[in-house]
Amino acid sequence: MKTGTKIGFVVSIVVLTLFPVIFLLVSWLTGEWRFFWLSLAPTLSAGLTGLLVTLQVMKKEEKA
């Protein structure tokens, strides 16, 4: 696995896990739960897109 692929994989995992946790904490501290609910769709779309692209590149690297 190349370095760029590793970085892409780590970044997508961080986006999928850390960002919702941050927004959950903000929502919990402020009591305004719209922060959390409105952050889920962009976080999932960005994280899953990055993850799917990274996994496709990893499969191509394995074949080569």
VODO-729644 format. One line per 3 residues: number of its first residue (from 0); for each residue x negated, y negated, z negated of N, C-alpha, C, O, CB. Coordinates in nm, 3 decimals. Glycine has a CB too. Example, Ala and Ser with C-alpha at 12.3 -4.5 7.8 and 13.67 -1.06 7.14 Angstrom:
REM residues 2
0 = -1.319/0.569/-0.780/-1.230/0.450/-0.780/-1.320/0.330/-0.780/-1.424/0.332/-0.846/-1.131/0.447/-0.905 | -1.285/0.225/-0.708/-1.367/0.106/-0.714/-1.290/-0.003/-0.787/-1.341/-0.114/-0.804/-1.408/0.060/-0.572
//
This chain:
REM residues 64
0 = -0.085/0.117/0.000/0.000/0.000/0.000/-0.090/-0.124/0.000/-0.183/-0.134/-0.080/0.097/0.001/-0.122 | -0.060/-0.216/0.090/-0.141/-0.337/0.100/-0.106/-0.434/-0.011/-0.002/-0.422/-0.076/-0.121/-0.403/0.236 | -0.194/-0.532/-0.032/-0.175/-0.628/-0.140/-0.048/-0.710/-0.118/0.025/-0.735/-0.214/-0.296/-0.720/-0.150
3 = -0.021/-0.753/0.005/0.099/-0.830/0.033/0.226/-0.753/0.003/0.325/-0.810/-0.044/0.100/-0.874/0.177 | 0.223/-0.625/0.030/0.339/-0.541/0.002/0.359/-0.526/-0.148/0.472/-0.530/-0.197/0.322/-0.403/0.068 | 0.250/-0.510/-0.221/0.261/-0.499/-0.367/0.317/-0.627/-0.427/0.403/-0.622/-0.514/0.124/-0.468/-0.429
6 = 0.268/-0.741/-0.379/0.316/-0.869/-0.431/0.464/-0.887/-0.400/0.540/-0.931/-0.486/0.234/-0.986/-0.371 | 0.505/-0.853/-0.278/0.646/-0.863/-0.241/0.735/-0.774/-0.326/0.845/-0.813/-0.364/0.663/-0.828/-0.097 | 0.687/-0.654/-0.354/0.763/-0.561/-0.438/0.778/-0.615/-0.580/0.887/-0.611/-0.637/0.696/-0.423/-0.440
9 = 0.669/-0.664/-0.637/0.673/-0.718/-0.774/0.763/-0.840/-0.781/0.842/-0.854/-0.875/0.531/-0.753/-0.822 | 0.751/-0.929/-0.683/0.833/-1.050/-0.684/0.981/-1.015/-0.674/1.063/-1.075/-0.744/0.793/-1.142/-0.569 | 1.017/-0.922/-0.590/1.158/-0.886/-0.578/1.211/-0.821/-0.705/1.325/-0.846/-0.744/1.178/-0.792/-0.459
12 = 1.131/-0.740/-0.771/1.173/-0.680/-0.899/1.188/-0.788/-1.006/1.283/-0.785/-1.084/1.072/-0.573/-0.945 | 1.095/-0.883/-1.009/1.104/-0.992/-1.107/1.229/-1.076/-1.083/1.298/-1.113/-1.178/0.978/-1.082/-1.100 | 1.258/-1.105/-0.957/1.377/-1.184/-0.925/1.503/-1.108/-0.968/1.596/-1.168/-1.021/1.383/-1.216/-0.774
15 = 1.505/-0.978/-0.945/1.624/-0.899/-0.981/1.642/-0.883/-1.132/1.755/-0.864/-1.178/1.616/-0.763/-0.918 | 1.534/-0.890/-1.208/1.547/-0.867/-1.352/1.532/-0.993/-1.436/1.612/-1.018/-1.526/1.444/-0.766/-1.396 | 1.431/-1.073/-1.408/1.400/-1.186/-1.495/1.496/-1.302/-1.477/1.537/-1.364/-1.576/1.259/-1.233/-1.470
18 = 1.534/-1.334/-1.354/1.624/-1.447/-1.332/1.759/-1.430/-1.399/1.807/-1.523/-1.464/1.643/-1.469/-1.185 | 1.825/-1.312/-1.386/1.951/-1.297/-1.459/1.934/-1.307/-1.611/2.023/-1.356/-1.680/2.014/-1.164/-1.424 | 1.822/-1.260/-1.663/1.798/-1.270/-1.807/1.784/-1.416/-1.848/1.837/-1.457/-1.952/1.671/-1.190/-1.847
21 = 1.712/-1.494/-1.768/1.696/-1.637/-1.799/1.831/-1.707/-1.800/1.863/-1.782/-1.892/1.601/-1.705/-1.697 | 1.912/-1.682/-1.696/2.044/-1.745/-1.690/2.136/-1.692/-1.799/2.222/-1.765/-1.847/2.107/-1.722/-1.554 | 2.119/-1.567/-1.839/2.197/-1.514/-1.950/2.162/-1.587/-2.080/2.251/-1.621/-2.158/2.173/-1.363/-1.965
24 = 2.034/-1.610/-2.103/1.993/-1.684/-2.223/2.043/-1.828/-2.221/2.090/-1.880/-2.323/1.840/-1.683/-2.235 | 2.034/-1.893/-2.105/2.085/-2.030/-2.094/2.233/-2.033/-2.121/2.282/-2.121/-2.193/2.055/-2.089/-1.956 | 2.306/-1.940/-2.066/2.450/-1.934/-2.087/2.484/-1.905/-2.232/2.578/-1.962/-2.288/2.513/-1.829/-1.997
27 = 2.408/-1.818/-2.291/2.433/-1.783/-2.431/2.404/-1.902/-2.523/2.480/-1.927/-2.617/2.347/-1.663/-2.472 | 2.296/-1.975/-2.497/2.261/-2.089/-2.581/2.355/-2.207/-2.563/2.385/-2.278/-2.659/2.119/-2.133/-2.552 | 2.402/-2.229/-2.441/2.489/-2.343/-2.415/2.637/-2.310/-2.431/2.719/-2.399/-2.452/2.465/-2.396/-2.277
30 = 2.671/-2.183/-2.422/2.812/-2.144/-2.429/2.885/-2.164/-2.297/3.006/-2.142/-2.289/2.881/-2.222/-2.536 | 2.813/-2.204/-2.194/2.872/-2.227/-2.062/2.836/-2.108/-1.973/2.727/-2.103/-1.916/2.821/-2.362/-1.999 | 2.928/-2.013/-1.962/2.900/-1.888/-1.895/2.901/-1.898/-1.743/2.865/-1.802/-1.674/2.997/-1.785/-1.938
33 = 2.944/-2.013/-1.691/2.940/-2.030/-1.545/2.797/-2.026/-1.493/2.775/-1.985/-1.379/3.007/-2.162/-1.506 | 2.698/-2.069/-1.574/2.558/-2.061/-1.533/2.523/-1.917/-1.494/2.462/-1.892/-1.390/2.464/-2.111/-1.645 | 2.562/-1.826/-1.578/2.530/-1.685/-1.555/2.606/-1.630/-1.435/2.546/-1.568/-1.347/2.561/-1.602/-1.679
36 = 2.735/-1.651/-1.431/2.817/-1.593/-1.326/2.782/-1.650/-1.188/2.783/-1.578/-1.089/2.965/-1.616/-1.355 | 2.752/-1.781/-1.183/2.718/-1.841/-1.054/2.576/-1.806/-1.009/2.543/-1.825/-0.893/2.734/-1.991/-1.062 | 2.494/-1.757/-1.100/2.357/-1.721/-1.062/2.346/-1.576/-1.012/2.246/-1.540/-0.951/2.264/-1.740/-1.181
39 = 2.446/-1.495/-1.036/2.437/-1.354/-0.999/2.431/-1.332/-0.848/2.347/-1.255/-0.801/2.554/-1.279/-1.056 | 2.517/-1.397/-0.772/2.520/-1.375/-0.628/2.389/-1.417/-0.560/2.334/-1.339/-0.483/2.637/-1.450/-0.565 | 2.337/-1.538/-0.586/2.210/-1.574/-0.521/2.093/-1.487/-0.567/2.005/-1.455/-0.487/2.178/-1.719/-0.549
42 = 2.093/-1.450/-0.693/1.985/-1.366/-0.744/1.987/-1.228/-0.678/1.884/-1.177/-0.635/1.995/-1.353/-0.896 | 2.105/-1.170/-0.671/2.116/-1.038/-0.608/2.084/-1.043/-0.459/2.017/-0.954/-0.407/2.256/-0.981/-0.628 | 2.131/-1.146/-0.391/2.105/-1.153/-0.247/1.956/-1.174/-0.220/1.901/-1.112/-0.128/2.187/-1.265/-0.183
45 = 1.891/-1.260/-0.295/1.747/-1.283/-0.274/1.665/-1.161/-0.316/1.576/-1.118/-0.243/1.701/-1.407/-0.353 | 1.695/-1.106/-0.431/1.619/-0.992/-0.481/1.636/-0.867/-0.398/1.539/-0.798/-0.369/1.657/-0.963/-0.622 | 1.759/-0.836/-0.360/1.783/-0.716/-0.281/1.730/-0.729/-0.139/1.682/-0.631/-0.082/1.931/-0.685/-0.277
48 = 1.738/-0.849/-0.082/1.682/-0.869/0.051/1.531/-0.847/0.049/1.477/-0.776/0.134/1.714/-1.010/0.102 | 1.465/-0.907/-0.048/1.321/-0.887/-0.061/1.284/-0.743/-0.087/1.185/-0.693/-0.033/1.266/-0.973/-0.172 | 1.362/-0.676/-0.169/1.335/-0.536/-0.201/1.353/-0.446/-0.080/1.270/-0.359/-0.054/1.425/-0.489/-0.315
51 = 1.461/-0.467/-0.005/1.485/-0.384/0.113/1.377/-0.404/0.219/1.330/-0.308/0.280/1.622/-0.415/0.172 | 1.337/-0.529/0.242/1.232/-0.556/0.340/1.100/-0.494/0.295/1.028/-0.435/0.376/1.215/-0.708/0.362 | 1.070/-0.507/0.168/0.946/-0.450/0.116/0.945/-0.298/0.128/0.843/-0.240/0.164/0.926/-0.492/-0.030
54 = 1.057/-0.235/0.097/1.063/-0.089/0.108/1.049/-0.042/0.252/0.987/0.061/0.278/1.194/-0.037/0.049 | 1.106/-0.117/0.347/1.089/-0.083/0.488/0.943/-0.094/0.530/0.892/-0.009/0.603/1.177/-0.173/0.576 | 0.875/-0.199/0.485/0.734/-0.216/0.519/0.651/-0.105/0.456/0.556/-0.055/0.518/0.683/-0.354/0.471
57 = 0.685/-0.065/0.334/0.613/0.043/0.267/0.628/0.174/0.345/0.532/0.250/0.358/0.663/0.061/0.123 | 0.748/0.202/0.398/0.769/0.323/0.477/0.688/0.318/0.606/0.634/0.420/0.649/0.918/0.341/0.508 | 0.680/0.202/0.669/0.602/0.188/0.792/0.454/0.208/0.763/0.382/0.267/0.844/0.626/0.051/0.856
60 = 0.407/0.159/0.648/0.266/0.175/0.612/0.233/0.320/0.584/0.122/0.365/0.612/0.232/0.089/0.490 | 0.328/0.396/0.528/0.305/0.537/0.501/0.289/0.617/0.630/0.205/0.707/0.638/0.420/0.595/0.419 | 0.369/0.583/0.731/0.365/0.655/0.859/0.236/0.625/0.935/0.185/0.711/1.007/0.487/0.617/0.946
63 = 0.184/0.506/0.918/0.065/0.467/0.995/-0.063/0.524/0.937/-0.171/0.500/0.991/0.053/0.318/1.001
//
